[in-house]
């Protein structure tokens, strides 16, 4: 307490009973893959392999180069920004030689004749980090090292990442004949899932292998890629986009290319977060920039894929190319939907970041009351925004922090226990209208 000696009016600032919790970010992606060049402005990272934050496509072009016909990273990053994504981390994977490529690999969907013709052409100055050299890069390079800040593991330092995308799986796993090493493909996806589960605040956005029919992707998902994780989502099929390299100066370039959808999908997640909220399922959304899908999937075929967590992107004519699935890869029905998992990631991160002030405070009833008020105020705001299910706050959530869950034994151990329960909103995945025939002549109802 200050000491007052002279008469007068004094103003003091005092802390309120609770401190507001700020909402954590939900829309920061991380892309791991090959680029045309490496950033040259960091002497501590001469190969440019450490996570680097960019906020727009121009920055990506400046530091990493633009499009190249044999790598997928630029397409994915462009699709991210084009579909509503904002800030993103880029993690460059160097090729076996640490530099450019020899013969370029073919884009997905190209014929063997096209591949051979391009393989015989020269590489321009500043050759992209793809092609034959990329095929010599195994799963270990993509997994990387947390200590060295490389690869997937290097993202541990990027605490605000909420989505992990590896679009160049196909570049590293397809050989010069066009065959895909699905064992390595799967190993890298397992590393993505393992990282996301360990961090607990992000999800892996996985691409199905290219060229598979609905039955083939069902078999691969069920018999080979037996992923069971609430921190990952799997998308099929690949999408067709306009080839940014095509034009009058490149007459041999195809007008369209087929690419993995993960970058575009992640952008849709970010767009959905901005326009609706992280609690809304990121589905029934148009894929901006997509001209078509690699494989047309019927409703009957999707009935085989949806229950096993394969989120299908479908063409709906004048309604556009739309994401038509919102499931994770878990067998646990409580975490079936992407928006539920991401909502909890958001709530946990926000509450954790907004209650650091509690650490080392006196662990007594007064502190318990302040914590309850802080968390209650935050969750009421979430309920009013439509994130939680229930007609009243009492139906939507509870916060318990009192002597019952904080006995003297727990206090002696330095622990403060707060039990929080929330009822998330879940998507109307199956909309069923029950229509029956009634006798005429009656008054219509609402």
N, C-alpha and C positions, 0 to 999 in steps of 0.2 A: 504493500500500500504506500502511495506517495505521502509525503508530509507537507501539510499546508500551514503556512505561517502568516501570510498576509491575507486580509479579507478580499474576496473577489469570487468570480464565477470560473470554475475549472471544468474542462472537458476531458474525459478519459475514454480510451478505447478498450472495450472488454470483449472477450471471446463469447460467442453465442453458445447455446447449449449443444449444438451439433454443427458439423462442418459438411458442406455439400459434397456429394460425390460427382465428379465429372465423368461423362460418358466416354469410354475408351473408343479408339478408332477401330473400325472393322474392315477397312477396305485397302489394305496395303498388301500387294502381291510380291512374290519373289520368283524370278525366272532364272533357271539354270540351263545353260546350253552354249552353243558355238556362236561366235560373232565374226564379222569381217576383219575387225582389228581390235587391238587392246587399247585402253586409255593410256595416254602417255604423260599425264600430268602428276603422277604420284611416284616419286623415286623409291618410296618404301614398298611399292607394289608394281614392279616393272612389267610383269606379265598381265596386270589388270585382272587378277582372278578373285580378289576379295569382293565381298558384297558392296555395291555402290548404289546409292539412291539417286533416282532420276524422277523428274516430275512431268516430262512430256516427251513426245516422239523426237523432237528436234535435239534434245539432249542425248537421246540414244544414238541418233545418227552421228552427232559430233564425237562422242566418246567411243562408240563401238562400230560405227559404219552402218550402212543401210541394208537393203535387201541383197541376197545372193541366192542363186538357184539351187544350191546344194545344202542350205541350212534352214532350220525352221524357226529359230529364235526371233529373227526380225518380224516374221509374219505374226507370231504370237504376241509380241510386244505391241505391234501396231494394232492388232485386233483388240488387245486390252484397252488401249487408249480410245479406240474408235467406238467401243461398246460402253464406255462410261468410266473406265478405270482412271485412277489418279496416280499418286506416287507409287513407285515400284523399285525393288532392289534387283540389280542385275548381277549374276554370278557367272563369269565367263569360264568355260572349260577349255584349256589349251589342247591343241592336237598333240599327237605323239611326238612331233618334232618341235612343238612349242610355237609353231608359226603357221604358215599357209598350207594349202592343200596341193596335191598333184592333180589327178583327174577328178572332176566334180561328180558327185553322185546324182542320180536322177531324182526328180521330184516324184512324189507318189503318183501312180497312175500312168507314168510314161512307159512307152514300149521299149523293148530291148534295142531296137534299131535306133531309136532316139538316144538312148543311153550311150551306145557305142559312138554315134556321131559326135556327141558332146564330149565324150571322153577323149576324143582325138584332138580337141581344140586346145589352144594354149590357155593358161591362166594369166589374167591381167595383173597389173601391178596392184599390190595390196590384196593378194589372194585370200579368199574366205577360209576360215578355219573349219572346213568340212571335207567332203570327198574322201579319197583313199586314206589320208592321214587320220580322219575322224574315225574310220572303221577300226583303227588300231587303239582307240581309246576305250577301255573297258569300264566295268561298273565301278571299280575303285576310284577312278578319276571323278566320277559323278558323286560318289559318296563323300569324298573329300576328307577334310580334317578340321575339327573344331579349333585345335591349337593353331593351325596355319591359316584359319579363316578361308577355307576353300570348299567348293562343292556344297552339297546339301548340308553337311555337318557344320559348315562355316556360317550358316544362317542363325546359329545359336546367339550370335552377337546382335542380330537384327530383331530385337524383342517385339517390335510392333508389327511384324509380318503376320498376316492372317490367312494367306493362301500360298501354296507352293506349287509351281508349275515347271515341268521339265519337258519342253516341246521337242527337243532334239534327241529323244530316245531313238527315234527311227534313223536319224543320221548316224548314230554310233553303232546301231545294231544291224543295219542293212549292208550287205557286201556288194561287190561290184557286179554280181550276177543278179542282184535284186532280192536275194533271199534274206529273211529277217531272222536274227538270232533271238528267239523269243525267251530263251533262258536268261540272257543278259537283260533283255527288256523287262522281264519280271523282277529280276534282282534289283534293278534301279528303282522300280515302283515300290518294292518292299522297303527299300531304304527311305524313300519319301514318307511312307506310312509310319515307319519306326520313328523318324525324326518328329513328325507331327504329334504322335502319341506322347513322346518324351516331353516335348515343349508344352503340350496341353492347351495351346491358345491359337492353333492354326489347323488348316485342313489341306490335304493333298488333293489336287484336281488331276485325275488320271485320264489318260487317253487310251482308248481301245487300240489294239494293233490295227494297221490299215488293211483294207481289202477283204475283210471278213464278212461273210453273209450273217444274217441274224442267227441262224442255227450254229454257225461256226463260233461266233462270239459267245453264244450261250454255253457251248461246250468248253471253250477256253476258260470262261469265267468259272464254270462249275467244276471242271476237272483239273485245271492247271492253276489258274490265278485264284486260289481259294482264300482271298483276302477277307478278313472279318474284322473290320475296324470302323468305329464311329467317327474317326478323324479323316475319312477319305470319301471321295465321290468319284464315280466312274462314268465316262461319257462315250457314247457311240452314236452314229458313225463319224468319220472325218467329214470335213466340209470343203466345198469348192469355192474358191474366191478368184477374183480377177488377178491375173499375173502382173504385178507391178513392174516386172522387167520387160514385158512385151511392149512393142511399139515399132514404128517405122525403122528405127536403127537396129532393131533386133528381130529380123523377120523369121528366124528359126525358133523363137520363143513361143510356147503355146499361150493362147489367150487366157486360159484358166489353169490353176494349179490346185491340187488337193492337199490339204494340210490338217494336222491334228487340231481339234477344236478347243483345247484347254485354255489358250490365251483369250479367245473370244468369250468363253464361258466365264472365266474369272472376271472379265470386264462386266458381264451381265450381273454377276454377284455384286460388284461394286455399284453398278447403276441401280440395282434393286435396293441396296442399302440406303442410297441417297434419296430415292423417290418414295420408297415405302417403309423401309426399316429392315434391320437384319432379321427380324422375327417373321418376315413374310417369305414364303418359299420362293427361291429364284427360278421359277418355271413359268411356262406360258408367256415367255418373253422372246421377242424377235432377236435373232442373231444378226446384228448389223454387219454388213460387208459380205455375208454369205450369199452366193448365187444359187447354190444347190447343196444337196448332201451326197456323199459318196454312194450310199446305199439307201434306197427307199424302203422304209419299214412300215408295214401295215399294222392295224390295231391288233389283229390276231397274233402277229409276230411279237409285238410289244408285250402281249400277255405272257410270253415266255421270258422276257427280259426284265420287266419291271420288278417282279418278286425277288429276283436275285441281285437287285441293286444296280442294274445297268440303266442309266438315264439316257433316253433316246432323244435325239434331235430329229425332227420330222418336218417335211414340207407340207404346208397346208394351203397351197394355191395362192389366192389373193391375200391370204392372211400371213403369208411369208414363211420363212424358215424359223421354227420355234423350238425352244427347249421344252421337252414334254416329259420331264421326270425330275424328281427332287429328293431322291433317296441317298442315304449313305450306304456303306458296304457292311454294316453290322447286322448280326443276327438278333440283336437285342431290340425288341419292338419299342422300347422307351426312347431309343436314339435313332429311330428309323429315318427321320427326316432331316435334311441338311439344315433347315432353318432352326430346328430345335437345338442341334449341336452348336451352331454358330451363335444362337441367342445365349446359351450358357457360357460359351467362350467370352462373349461380350460382357455378361453380367459378372462373371468371376474376375475378369481383368479390371473392370470398372471398380468393383468393390475393393479389390486388393489395392489398387492404386489410390483409391480415395480414403483409405483408412490407415495409411501408414502413420498418421499422427498418434494412433493409439499405442504404438510400441513404446514401452517403458513408462507409460502412465500408471498411476496408482490403480491397482486392480480391485476396485470396490464397487459398491452399488451405484455410486454416482457415475462412474465410467460406463457401467453396463447400460444405464439409462441413456447416456449420450450416444453410445454405439447404436442402440435400438432406434433412437430418433433419426440418426444419420442414414441408416440402411432403409428404414421405413420410408423416409422422404424420397429416397432414390427409387424404390420399388413402386411407390404410388405414382411417380412420374412415368415409369414404364407401363404401369397398368392403364393410365389415362391415354398413353400413346397407342394402346392396342396390342402391346407385346405380351400381355398376360391374360389368361382365361379366367373369367369370373365376373358376376354382376356387381360384386363389391370387392374392395381391397382384401377383406377377410377371406373371400373365396379364392382370390388370386395368389396370395402369398402369406407367409408368416415369418416373423423374426423373433427368435427366443434367445435371450441373454440375461440370465438371472442366477440366483443361488442354486437352482436345481441342476443346471448344466455346468455350473462353476463351483463345485464343492471345494472345501478347504484343501483337499489333497491336490487338486488341479492347480489351485492358486499357488500352493507351495512349490509347484514345479514351474511356475512362471507362465502358465498357460491362461489364455482368455478364450473361451469357447463361445462361438455364436452359431446357432443353428438357423439356417435359412431354407425355406421351402418355397418353390414357385411353381405355378401351373402354366406351362407354356401353351401358346396357341399352336394348333397343328393344322396343316393345309387340308382343304376339302379336295382330296385326291380323286374321289369317286363321287360324282354328282348324280344322284338318282332322282328322277321325277317319276312318281307313281301316278299314272294317268288311268282313270277308269271312266266307263260310260255311265251317265246318269240320265234319269228320265227328264224330258223337256218340260217346260212350263213353269219351273220353279224360279225363284228370284236368285240372281247371281250373287256371289259372295266375294269377299276380298281374296 
